[in-house]
């Protein structure tokens, strides 16, 4: 979008190597206060009853809503390209990645 100001600078994003490696998470816990959303990303391992939070992201409500929209748009694009993402049936009150706590080999 051009608002007549051609002197606008493009934002450059830098990712340090240790951040670029990423952290695998298969579980997220989302809480909020009146001013912030907290998203804790954790890794759950079958058969282990303890999950360690690997990363916490704190967002203003406006940014949380923007993130929701961006995720929805990207999931739609992904499904158009690769097919529907299927989520296994499980307790509707949980978003845990595993249906039970039994470890399997």
Biopython code that builds the backbone (N, CA, C, O; Angstrom):
import numpy as np
from Bio.PDB.StructureBuilder import StructureBuilder

atoms = [
    (1, "UNK", "N", (0.852, -1.172, 0.000)),
    (1, "UNK", "CA", (0.000, 0.000, 0.000)),
    (1, "UNK", "C", (0.891, 1.226, 0.000)),
    (1, "UNK", "O", (1.828, 1.319, 0.793)),
    (2, "UNK", "N", (0.607, 2.151, -0.874)),
    (2, "UNK", "CA", (1.388, 3.365, -0.972)),
    (2, "UNK", "C", (0.516, 4.528, -0.545)),
    (2, "UNK", "O", (-0.517, 4.784, -1.164)),
    (3, "UNK", "N", (0.912, 5.237, 0.504)),
    (3, "UNK", "CA", (0.115, 6.362, 0.984)),
    (3, "UNK", "C", (0.731, 7.681, 0.543)),
    (3, "UNK", "O", (0.478, 8.717, 1.158)),
    (4, "UNK", "N", (1.545, 7.656, -0.524)),
    (4, "UNK", "CA", (2.145, 8.870, -1.033)),
    (4, "UNK", "C", (3.526, 9.130, -0.452)),
    (4, "UNK", "O", (4.229, 10.028, -0.917)),
    (5, "UNK", "N", (3.922, 8.371, 0.544)),
    (5, "UNK", "CA", (5.239, 8.553, 1.146)),
    (5, "UNK", "C", (6.154, 7.438, 0.657)),
    (5, "UNK", "O", (6.160, 6.345, 1.223)),
    (6, "UNK", "N", (6.930, 7.712, -0.397)),
    (6, "UNK", "CA", (7.819, 6.704, -0.971)),
    (6, "UNK", "C", (9.084, 6.518, -0.151)),
    (6, "UNK", "O", (9.906, 5.660, -0.471)),
    (7, "UNK", "N", (9.253, 7.312, 0.906)),
    (7, "UNK", "CA", (10.452, 7.229, 1.722)),
    (7, "UNK", "C", (10.303, 6.250, 2.878)),
    (7, "UNK", "O", (11.196, 6.163, 3.721)),
    (8, "UNK", "N", (9.192, 5.507, 2.942)),
    (8, "UNK", "CA", (9.006, 4.541, 4.016)),
    (8, "UNK", "C", (10.062, 3.452, 3.901)),
    (8, "UNK", "O", (10.342, 2.951, 2.811)),
    (9, "UNK", "N", (10.647, 3.092, 5.048)),
    (9, "UNK", "CA", (11.660, 2.050, 5.052)),
    (9, "UNK", "C", (11.019, 0.707, 5.335)),
    (9, "UNK", "O", (10.076, 0.609, 6.121)),
    (10, "UNK", "N", (11.538, -0.331, 4.687)),
    (10, "UNK", "CA", (11.038, -1.682, 4.899)),
    (10, "UNK", "C", (11.693, -2.246, 6.159)),
    (10, "UNK", "O", (12.901, -2.111, 6.356)),
    (11, "UNK", "N", (10.892, -2.871, 6.999)),
    (11, "UNK", "CA", (11.383, -3.468, 8.226)),
    (11, "UNK", "C", (12.263, -4.667, 7.900)),
    (11, "UNK", "O", (11.863, -5.553, 7.144)),
    (12, "UNK", "N", (13.445, -4.691, 8.466)),
    (12, "UNK", "CA", (14.345, -5.821, 8.283)),
    (12, "UNK", "C", (14.320, -6.659, 9.549)),
    (12, "UNK", "O", (14.468, -6.132, 10.651)),
    (13, "UNK", "N", (14.136, -7.944, 9.394)),
    (13, "UNK", "CA", (14.061, -8.877, 10.514)),
    (13, "UNK", "C", (15.369, -9.657, 10.585)),
    (13, "UNK", "O", (15.822, -10.206, 9.581)),
    (14, "UNK", "N", (15.972, -9.706, 11.761)),
    (14, "UNK", "CA", (17.182, -10.476, 11.971)),
    (14, "UNK", "C", (16.883, -11.619, 12.932)),
    (14, "UNK", "O", (16.281, -11.409, 13.985)),
    (15, "UNK", "N", (17.302, -12.819, 12.570)),
    (15, "UNK", "CA", (17.099, -13.988, 13.427)),
    (15, "UNK", "C", (18.467, -14.516, 13.839)),
    (15, "UNK", "O", (19.204, -15.048, 13.009)),
    (16, "UNK", "N", (18.813, -14.371, 15.129)),
    (16, "UNK", "CA", (20.093, -14.927, 15.584)),
    (16, "UNK", "C", (20.113, -16.442, 15.381)),
    (16, "UNK", "O", (19.067, -17.085, 15.458)),
    (17, "UNK", "N", (21.289, -17.021, 15.123)),
    (17, "UNK", "CA", (21.377, -18.467, 14.843)),
    (17, "UNK", "C", (20.738, -19.346, 15.918)),
    (17, "UNK", "O", (20.091, -20.342, 15.593)),
    (18, "UNK", "N", (20.910, -18.991, 17.196)),
    (18, "UNK", "CA", (20.340, -19.826, 18.258)),
    (18, "UNK", "C", (18.810, -19.778, 18.263)),
    (18, "UNK", "O", (18.167, -20.721, 18.724)),
    (19, "UNK", "N", (18.225, -18.698, 17.758)),
    (19, "UNK", "CA", (16.770, -18.597, 17.662)),
    (19, "UNK", "C", (16.289, -19.271, 16.378)),
    (19, "UNK", "O", (15.221, -19.883, 16.361)),
    (20, "UNK", "N", (17.064, -19.162, 15.318)),
    (20, "UNK", "CA", (16.694, -19.743, 14.021)),
    (20, "UNK", "C", (16.548, -21.255, 14.096)),
    (20, "UNK", "O", (15.811, -21.838, 13.300)),
    (21, "UNK", "N", (17.231, -21.903, 15.031)),
    (21, "UNK", "CA", (17.115, -23.347, 15.194)),
    (21, "UNK", "C", (15.713, -23.742, 15.630)),
    (21, "UNK", "O", (15.261, -24.847, 15.330)),
    (22, "UNK", "N", (15.018, -22.853, 16.336)),
    (22, "UNK", "CA", (13.656, -23.119, 16.770)),
    (22, "UNK", "C", (13.595, -24.058, 17.965)),
    (22, "UNK", "O", (14.592, -24.670, 18.349)),
    (23, "UNK", "N", (12.422, -24.158, 18.535)),
    (23, "UNK", "CA", (12.122, -25.087, 19.627)),
    (23, "UNK", "C", (10.897, -25.881, 19.212)),
    (23, "UNK", "O", (9.885, -25.296, 18.826)),
    (24, "UNK", "N", (10.969, -27.207, 19.285)),
    (24, "UNK", "CA", (9.807, -28.029, 18.972)),
    (24, "UNK", "C", (8.834, -27.976, 20.144)),
    (24, "UNK", "O", (9.225, -28.180, 21.293)),
    (25, "UNK", "N", (7.583, -27.703, 19.853)),
    (25, "UNK", "CA", (6.526, -27.709, 20.863)),
    (25, "UNK", "C", (5.314, -28.411, 20.278)),
    (25, "UNK", "O", (4.958, -28.188, 19.120)),
    (26, "UNK", "N", (4.679, -29.261, 21.078)),
    (26, "UNK", "CA", (3.461, -29.939, 20.625)),
    (26, "UNK", "C", (2.305, -29.694, 21.588)),
    (26, "UNK", "O", (1.315, -30.425, 21.595)),
    (27, "UNK", "N", (2.452, -28.653, 22.396)),
    (27, "UNK", "CA", (1.431, -28.320, 23.389)),
    (27, "UNK", "C", (1.534, -26.830, 23.669)),
    (27, "UNK", "O", (2.635, -26.295, 23.803)),
    (28, "UNK", "N", (0.402, -26.165, 23.757)),
    (28, "UNK", "CA", (0.389, -24.735, 24.071)),
    (28, "UNK", "C", (-0.651, -24.458, 25.136)),
    (28, "UNK", "O", (-1.740, -25.032, 25.139)),
    (29, "UNK", "N", (-0.295, -23.579, 26.023)),
    (29, "UNK", "CA", (-1.205, -23.137, 27.081)),
    (29, "UNK", "C", (-1.391, -21.642, 26.892)),
    (29, "UNK", "O", (-0.414, -20.895, 26.845)),
    (30, "UNK", "N", (-2.625, -21.203, 26.784)),
    (30, "UNK", "CA", (-2.906, -19.788, 26.552)),
    (30, "UNK", "C", (-3.702, -19.244, 27.725)),
    (30, "UNK", "O", (-4.755, -19.781, 28.071)),
    (31, "UNK", "N", (-3.203, -18.187, 28.333)),
    (31, "UNK", "CA", (-3.901, -17.494, 29.408)),
    (31, "UNK", "C", (-3.891, -16.006, 29.086)),
    (31, "UNK", "O", (-3.152, -15.551, 28.212)),
    (32, "UNK", "N", (-4.713, -15.262, 29.798)),
    (32, "UNK", "CA", (-4.742, -13.828, 29.544)),
    (32, "UNK", "C", (-5.117, -13.045, 30.791)),
    (32, "UNK", "O", (-5.739, -13.562, 31.718)),
    (33, "UNK", "N", (-4.721, -11.793, 30.781)),
    (33, "UNK", "CA", (-5.151, -10.824, 31.782)),
    (33, "UNK", "C", (-5.916, -9.750, 31.012)),
    (33, "UNK", "O", (-6.187, -9.920, 29.823)),
    (34, "UNK", "N", (-6.258, -8.677, 31.658)),
    (34, "UNK", "CA", (-6.976, -7.613, 30.955)),
    (34, "UNK", "C", (-6.084, -6.899, 29.946)),
    (34, "UNK", "O", (-6.588, -6.223, 29.049)),
    (35, "UNK", "N", (-4.769, -7.039, 30.080)),
    (35, "UNK", "CA", (-3.879, -6.286, 29.203)),
    (35, "UNK", "C", (-2.953, -7.146, 28.341)),
    (35, "UNK", "O", (-2.318, -6.623, 27.426)),
    (36, "UNK", "N", (-2.859, -8.455, 28.609)),
    (36, "UNK", "CA", (-1.906, -9.298, 27.882)),
    (36, "UNK", "C", (-2.431, -10.706, 27.668)),
    (36, "UNK", "O", (-3.255, -11.206, 28.433)),
    (37, "UNK", "N", (-1.932, -11.336, 26.604)),
    (37, "UNK", "CA", (-2.120, -12.771, 26.366)),
    (37, "UNK", "C", (-0.766, -13.435, 26.564)),
    (37, "UNK", "O", (0.256, -12.918, 26.111)),
    (38, "UNK", "N", (-0.757, -14.579, 27.239)),
    (38, "UNK", "CA", (0.452, -15.351, 27.474)),
    (38, "UNK", "C", (0.302, -16.673, 26.743)),
    (38, "UNK", "O", (-0.670, -17.397, 26.961)),
    (39, "UNK", "N", (1.241, -16.989, 25.891)),
    (39, "UNK", "CA", (1.228, -18.258, 25.168)),
    (39, "UNK", "C", (2.494, -19.011, 25.561)),
    (39, "UNK", "O", (3.604, -18.614, 25.205)),
    (40, "UNK", "N", (2.311, -20.101, 26.300)),
    (40, "UNK", "CA", (3.423, -20.951, 26.711)),
    (40, "UNK", "C", (3.459, -22.170, 25.799)),
    (40, "UNK", "O", (2.473, -22.897, 25.676)),
    (41, "UNK", "N", (4.599, -22.384, 25.167)),
    (41, "UNK", "CA", (4.788, -23.527, 24.287)),
    (41, "UNK", "C", (5.603, -24.578, 25.034)),
    (41, "UNK", "O", (6.660, -24.278, 25.588)),
    (42, "UNK", "N", (5.101, -25.810, 25.044)),
    (42, "UNK", "CA", (5.755, -26.892, 25.789)),
    (42, "UNK", "C", (5.891, -28.117, 24.902)),
    (42, "UNK", "O", (5.317, -28.199, 23.816)),
    (43, "UNK", "N", (6.664, -29.060, 25.398)),
    (43, "UNK", "CA", (6.850, -30.334, 24.718)),
    (43, "UNK", "C", (6.349, -31.431, 25.639)),
    (43, "UNK", "O", (6.846, -31.591, 26.754)),
    (44, "UNK", "N", (5.356, -32.193, 25.168)),
    (44, "UNK", "CA", (4.792, -33.303, 25.926)),
    (44, "UNK", "C", (5.333, -34.599, 25.332)),
    (44, "UNK", "O", (5.342, -34.790, 24.116)),
    (45, "UNK", "N", (5.782, -35.477, 26.213)),
    (45, "UNK", "CA", (6.316, -36.769, 25.781)),
    (45, "UNK", "C", (5.406, -37.858, 26.348)),
    (45, "UNK", "O", (5.120, -37.850, 27.546)),
    (46, "UNK", "N", (4.942, -38.799, 25.514)),
    (46, "UNK", "CA", (4.048, -39.855, 26.004)),
    (46, "UNK", "C", (4.669, -40.604, 27.178)),
    (46, "UNK", "O", (5.857, -40.929, 27.163)),
    (47, "UNK", "N", (3.855, -40.873, 28.191)),
    (47, "UNK", "CA", (4.298, -41.632, 29.343)),
    (47, "UNK", "C", (4.973, -40.800, 30.416)),
    (47, "UNK", "O", (5.284, -41.314, 31.490)),
    (48, "UNK", "N", (5.203, -39.532, 30.146)),
    (48, "UNK", "CA", (5.810, -38.638, 31.137)),
    (48, "UNK", "C", (4.770, -37.601, 31.534)),
    (48, "UNK", "O", (4.223, -36.899, 30.683)),
    (49, "UNK", "N", (4.504, -37.511, 32.827)),
    (49, "UNK", "CA", (3.428, -36.647, 33.315)),
    (49, "UNK", "C", (3.882, -35.219, 33.600)),
    (49, "UNK", "O", (3.217, -34.493, 34.339)),
    (50, "UNK", "N", (4.992, -34.819, 33.029)),
    (50, "UNK", "CA", (5.491, -33.466, 33.257)),
    (50, "UNK", "C", (5.936, -32.894, 31.915)),
    (50, "UNK", "O", (6.668, -33.541, 31.166)),
    (51, "UNK", "N", (5.488, -31.682, 31.623)),
    (51, "UNK", "CA", (5.890, -31.014, 30.389)),
    (51, "UNK", "C", (6.638, -29.740, 30.753)),
    (51, "UNK", "O", (6.224, -29.000, 31.646)),
    (52, "UNK", "N", (7.722, -29.494, 30.068)),
    (52, "UNK", "CA", (8.508, -28.300, 30.339)),
    (52, "UNK", "C", (8.198, -27.237, 29.298)),
    (52, "UNK", "O", (8.229, -27.500, 28.095)),
    (53, "UNK", "N", (7.897, -26.024, 29.778)),
    (53, "UNK", "CA", (7.674, -24.907, 28.866)),
    (53, "UNK", "C", (9.005, -24.560, 28.217)),
    (53, "UNK", "O", (10.006, -24.356, 28.904)),
    (54, "UNK", "N", (9.010, -24.495, 26.890)),
    (54, "UNK", "CA", (10.221, -24.197, 26.132)),
    (54, "UNK", "C", (10.296, -22.740, 25.719)),
    (54, "UNK", "O", (11.382, -22.210, 25.483)),
    (55, "UNK", "N", (9.127, -22.082, 25.631)),
    (55, "UNK", "CA", (9.104, -20.693, 25.202)),
    (55, "UNK", "C", (7.809, -20.031, 25.660)),
    (55, "UNK", "O", (6.752, -20.662, 25.672)),
    (56, "UNK", "N", (7.895, -18.775, 26.030)),
    (56, "UNK", "CA", (6.709, -18.000, 26.398)),
    (56, "UNK", "C", (6.677, -16.738, 25.530)),
    (56, "UNK", "O", (7.672, -16.023, 25.410)),
    (57, "UNK", "N", (5.528, -16.488, 24.938)),
    (57, "UNK", "CA", (5.333, -15.282, 24.147)),
    (57, "UNK", "C", (4.211, -14.493, 24.801)),
    (57, "UNK", "O", (3.141, -15.033, 25.081)),
    (58, "UNK", "N", (4.464, -13.207, 25.044)),
    (58, "UNK", "CA", (3.475, -12.328, 25.667)),
    (58, "UNK", "C", (3.042, -11.315, 24.616)),
    (58, "UNK", "O", (3.870, -10.642, 24.002)),
    (59, "UNK", "N", (1.727, -11.219, 24.419)),
    (59, "UNK", "CA", (1.170, -10.360, 23.375)),
    (59, "UNK", "C", (0.133, -9.400, 23.937)),
    (59, "UNK", "O", (-0.604, -9.737, 24.864)),
    (60, "UNK", "N", (0.084, -8.209, 23.371)),
    (60, "UNK", "CA", (-1.023, -7.303, 23.641)),
    (60, "UNK", "C", (-2.270, -7.894, 22.984)),
    (60, "UNK", "O", (-2.146, -8.620, 21.998)),
    (61, "UNK", "N", (-3.473, -7.604, 23.501)),
    (61, "UNK", "CA", (-4.689, -8.176, 22.907)),
    (61, "UNK", "C", (-4.810, -7.936, 21.395)),
    (61, "UNK", "O", (-5.235, -8.825, 20.657)),
    (62, "UNK", "N", (-4.439, -6.750, 20.944)),
    (62, "UNK", "CA", (-4.523, -6.448, 19.512)),
    (62, "UNK", "C", (-3.603, -7.350, 18.700)),
    (62, "UNK", "O", (-3.968, -7.806, 17.617)),
    (63, "UNK", "N", (-2.406, -7.607, 19.229)),
    (63, "UNK", "CA", (-1.479, -8.477, 18.520)),
    (63, "UNK", "C", (-1.931, -9.933, 18.570)),
    (63, "UNK", "O", (-1.709, -10.683, 17.620)),
    (64, "UNK", "N", (-2.561, -10.337, 19.667)),
    (64, "UNK", "CA", (-3.100, -11.694, 19.749)),
    (64, "UNK", "C", (-4.161, -11.897, 18.674)),
    (64, "UNK", "O", (-4.215, -12.950, 18.038)),
    (65, "UNK", "N", (-4.992, -10.903, 18.475)),
    (65, "UNK", "CA", (-6.042, -11.014, 17.455)),
    (65, "UNK", "C", (-5.432, -11.031, 16.053)),
    (65, "UNK", "O", (-5.905, -11.760, 15.182)),
    (66, "UNK", "N", (-4.398, -10.241, 15.834)),
    (66, "UNK", "CA", (-3.708, -10.262, 14.545)),
    (66, "UNK", "C", (-3.047, -11.623, 14.306)),
    (66, "UNK", "O", (-3.083, -12.145, 13.192)),
    (67, "UNK", "N", (-2.447, -12.192, 15.348)),
    (67, "UNK", "CA", (-1.835, -13.518, 15.231)),
    (67, "UNK", "C", (-2.888, -14.566, 14.887)),
    (67, "UNK", "O", (-2.655, -15.422, 14.033)),
    (68, "UNK", "N", (-4.048, -14.505, 15.546)),
    (68, "UNK", "CA", (-5.137, -15.429, 15.246)),
    (68, "UNK", "C", (-5.510, -15.361, 13.767)),
    (68, "UNK", "O", (-5.655, -16.392, 13.110)),
    (69, "UNK", "N", (-5.664, -14.158, 13.253)),
    (69, "UNK", "CA", (-6.004, -13.993, 11.840)),
    (69, "UNK", "C", (-4.918, -14.528, 10.921)),
    (69, "UNK", "O", (-5.214, -15.181, 9.920)),
    (70, "UNK", "N", (-3.658, -14.254, 11.257)),
    (70, "UNK", "CA", (-2.548, -14.726, 10.439)),
    (70, "UNK", "C", (-2.469, -16.254, 10.453)),
    (70, "UNK", "O", (-2.212, -16.871, 9.419)),
    (71, "UNK", "N", (-2.691, -16.871, 11.629)),
    (71, "UNK", "CA", (-2.696, -18.332, 11.702)),
    (71, "UNK", "C", (-3.836, -18.924, 10.889)),
    (71, "UNK", "O", (-3.646, -19.913, 10.180)),
    (72, "UNK", "N", (-5.029, -18.324, 10.986)),
    (72, "UNK", "CA", (-6.171, -18.830, 10.219)),
    (72, "UNK", "C", (-5.880, -18.768, 8.721)),
    (72, "UNK", "O", (-6.159, -19.718, 7.990)),
    (73, "UNK", "N", (-5.325, -17.657, 8.273)),
    (73, "UNK", "CA", (-5.012, -17.490, 6.853)),
    (73, "UNK", "C", (-3.971, -18.513, 6.406)),
    (73, "UNK", "O", (-4.103, -19.105, 5.334)),
    (74, "UNK", "N", (-2.944, -18.722, 7.218)),
    (74, "UNK", "CA", (-1.889, -19.656, 6.848)),
    (74, "UNK", "C", (-2.344, -21.108, 6.891)),
    (74, "UNK", "O", (-1.897, -21.912, 6.072)),
    (75, "UNK", "N", (-3.220, -21.463, 7.825)),
    (75, "UNK", "CA", (-3.778, -22.825, 7.842)),
    (75, "UNK", "C", (-4.606, -23.052, 6.582)),
    (75, "UNK", "O", (-4.532, -24.123, 5.981)),
    (76, "UNK", "N", (-5.398, -22.053, 6.171)),
    (76, "UNK", "CA", (-6.189, -22.188, 4.946)),
    (76, "UNK", "C", (-5.272, -22.387, 3.739)),
    (76, "UNK", "O", (-5.544, -23.239, 2.894)),
    (77, "UNK", "N", (-4.202, -21.619, 3.650)),
    (77, "UNK", "CA", (-3.254, -21.770, 2.536)),
    (77, "UNK", "C", (-2.605, -23.159, 2.557)),
    (77, "UNK", "O", (-2.479, -23.814, 1.522)),
    (78, "UNK", "N", (-2.200, -23.593, 3.748)),
    (78, "UNK", "CA", (-1.586, -24.914, 3.895)),
    (78, "UNK", "C", (-2.544, -25.997, 3.403)),
    (78, "UNK", "O", (-2.151, -26.876, 2.636)),
    (79, "UNK", "N", (-3.801, -25.934, 3.845)),
    (79, "UNK", "CA", (-4.775, -26.970, 3.477)),
    (79, "UNK", "C", (-5.102, -26.940, 1.989)),
    (79, "UNK", "O", (-5.376, -27.987, 1.401)),
    (80, "UNK", "N", (-5.078, -25.777, 1.376)),
    (80, "UNK", "CA", (-5.276, -25.709, -0.076)),
    (80, "UNK", "C", (-4.139, -26.418, -0.812)),
    (80, "UNK", "O", (-4.358, -27.068, -1.835)),
    (81, "UNK", "N", (-2.932, -26.286, -0.283)),
    (81, "UNK", "CA", (-1.771, -26.873, -0.947)),
    (81, "UNK", "C", (-1.555, -28.345, -0.608)),
    (81, "UNK", "O", (-1.208, -29.137, -1.483)),
    (82, "UNK", "N", (-1.758, -28.718, 0.664)),
    (82, "UNK", "CA", (-1.389, -30.053, 1.124)),
    (82, "UNK", "C", (-2.563, -30.917, 1.567)),
    (82, "UNK", "O", (-2.375, -32.104, 1.834)),
    (83, "UNK", "N", (-3.753, -30.366, 1.653)),
    (83, "UNK", "CA", (-4.911, -31.125, 2.098)),
    (83, "UNK", "C", (-5.289, -30.784, 3.533)),
    (83, "UNK", "O", (-4.549, -30.115, 4.253)),
    (84, "UNK", "N", (-6.458, -31.262, 3.920)),
    (84, "UNK", "CA", (-7.008, -30.964, 5.242)),
    (84, "UNK", "C", (-6.131, -31.512, 6.353)),
    (84, "UNK", "O", (-5.652, -32.645, 6.290)),
    (85, "UNK", "N", (-5.931, -30.693, 7.364)),
    (85, "UNK", "CA", (-5.213, -31.121, 8.558)),
    (85, "UNK", "C", (-6.221, -31.859, 9.425)),
    (85, "UNK", "O", (-7.251, -31.303, 9.806)),
    (86, "UNK", "N", (-5.919, -33.115, 9.733)),
    (86, "UNK", "CA", (-6.844, -33.918, 10.534)),
    (86, "UNK", "C", (-6.405, -33.907, 11.988)),
    (86, "UNK", "O", (-5.225, -34.080, 12.291)),
    (87, "UNK", "N", (-7.353, -33.704, 12.878)),
    (87, "UNK", "CA", (-7.096, -33.734, 14.310)),
    (87, "UNK", "C", (-7.796, -34.960, 14.879)),
    (87, "UNK", "O", (-9.009, -35.097, 14.724)),
    (88, "UNK", "N", (-7.052, -35.865, 15.540)),
    (88, "UNK", "CA", (-7.672, -37.074, 16.093)),
    (88, "UNK", "C", (-8.743, -36.736, 17.121)),
    (88, "UNK", "O", (-8.657, -35.722, 17.814)),
    (89, "UNK", "N", (-9.757, -37.600, 17.214)),
    (89, "UNK", "CA", (-10.806, -37.422, 18.221)),
    (89, "UNK", "C", (-10.211, -37.592, 19.601)),
    (89, "UNK", "O", (-9.444, -38.523, 19.846)),
    (90, "UNK", "N", (-10.566, -36.687, 20.504)),
    (90, "UNK", "CA", (-10.126, -36.779, 21.886)),
    (90, "UNK", "C", (-11.077, -35.955, 22.746)),
    (90, "UNK", "O", (-12.025, -35.353, 22.243)),
    (91, "UNK", "N", (-10.819, -35.938, 24.006)),
    (91, "UNK", "CA", (-11.634, -35.156, 24.928)),
    (91, "UNK", "C", (-11.726, -33.717, 24.415)),
    (91, "UNK", "O", (-10.693, -33.077, 24.221)),
    (92, "UNK", "N", (-12.926, -33.194, 24.191)),
    (92, "UNK", "CA", (-13.055, -31.849, 23.632)),
    (92, "UNK", "C", (-12.572, -30.742, 24.564)),
    (92, "UNK", "O", (-12.436, -29.596, 24.135)),
    (93, "UNK", "N", (-12.309, -31.065, 25.837)),
    (93, "UNK", "CA", (-11.858, -30.040, 26.779)),
    (93, "UNK", "C", (-10.344, -29.949, 26.853)),
    (93, "UNK", "O", (-9.818, -29.187, 27.664)),
    (94, "UNK", "N", (-9.637, -30.699, 26.036)),
    (94, "UNK", "CA", (-8.181, -30.674, 26.086)),
    (94, "UNK", "C", (-7.611, -30.459, 24.689)),
    (94, "UNK", "O", (-8.238, -30.801, 23.686)),
    (95, "UNK", "N", (-6.414, -29.888, 24.644)),
    (95, "UNK", "CA", (-5.714, -29.754, 23.374)),
    (95, "UNK", "C", (-4.413, -30.535, 23.410)),
    (95, "UNK", "O", (-3.508, -30.297, 22.610)),
    (96, "UNK", "N", (-4.330, -31.474, 24.354)),
    (96, "UNK", "CA", (-3.119, -32.287, 24.489)),
    (96, "UNK", "C", (-2.901, -33.096, 23.215)),
    (96, "UNK", "O", (-3.862, -33.540, 22.587)),
    (97, "UNK", "N", (-1.636, -33.288, 22.830)),
    (97, "UNK", "CA", (-1.347, -34.009, 21.589)),
    (97, "UNK", "C", (-1.520, -35.512, 21.671)),
    (97, "UNK", "O", (-1.538, -36.186, 20.641)),
    (98, "UNK", "N", (-1.649, -36.058, 22.890)),
    (98, "UNK", "CA", (-1.767, -37.495, 23.038)),
    (98, "UNK", "C", (-3.068, -37.823, 23.772)),
    (98, "UNK", "O", (-3.400, -37.156, 24.751)),
    (99, "UNK", "N", (-3.804, -38.828, 23.320)),
    (99, "UNK", "CA", (-5.092, -39.145, 23.944)),
    (99, "UNK", "C", (-4.991, -39.750, 25.332)),
    (99, "UNK", "O", (-5.967, -39.714, 26.082)),
    (100, "UNK", "N", (-3.845, -40.305, 25.701)),
    (100, "UNK", "CA", (-3.696, -40.899, 27.031)),
    (100, "UNK", "C", (-2.249, -40.748, 27.480)),
    (100, "UNK", "O", (-1.414, -40.241, 26.730)),
    (101, "UNK", "N", (-1.955, -41.174, 28.666)),
    (101, "UNK", "CA", (-0.620, -41.009, 29.205)),
    (101, "UNK", "C", (0.230, -42.274, 29.086)),
    (101, "UNK", "O", (1.286, -42.368, 29.710)),
    (102, "UNK", "N", (-0.219, -43.240, 28.296)),
    (102, "UNK", "CA", (0.537, -44.479, 28.148)),
    (102, "UNK", "C", (1.654, -44.286, 27.133)),
    (102, "UNK", "O", (1.437, -43.774, 26.035)),
    (103, "UNK", "N", (2.840, -44.701, 27.519)),
    (103, "UNK", "CA", (3.953, -44.664, 26.582)),
    (103, "UNK", "C", (3.881, -45.859, 25.657)),
    (103, "UNK", "O", (3.520, -46.957, 26.079)),
    (104, "UNK", "N", (4.217, -45.655, 24.418)),
    (104, "UNK", "CA", (4.194, -46.746, 23.443)),
    (104, "UNK", "C", (5.494, -46.727, 22.669)),
    (104, "UNK", "O", (6.052, -45.667, 22.385)),
    (105, "UNK", "N", (5.973, -47.923, 22.328)),
    (105, "UNK", "CA", (7.214, -48.018, 21.542)),
    (105, "UNK", "C", (6.882, -48.383, 20.114)),
    (105, "UNK", "O", (7.782, -48.513, 19.285)),
]
sb = StructureBuilder()
sb.init_structure("model")
sb.init_model(0)
sb.init_chain("A")
sb.init_seg("    ")
for serial, (resi, resn, name, xyz) in enumerate(atoms, 1):
    if name == "N":
        sb.init_residue(resn, " ", resi, " ")
    sb.init_atom(name, np.array(xyz, "f"), 0.0, 1.0, " ", f" {name:<3s}", serial, name[0])
structure = sb.get_structure()
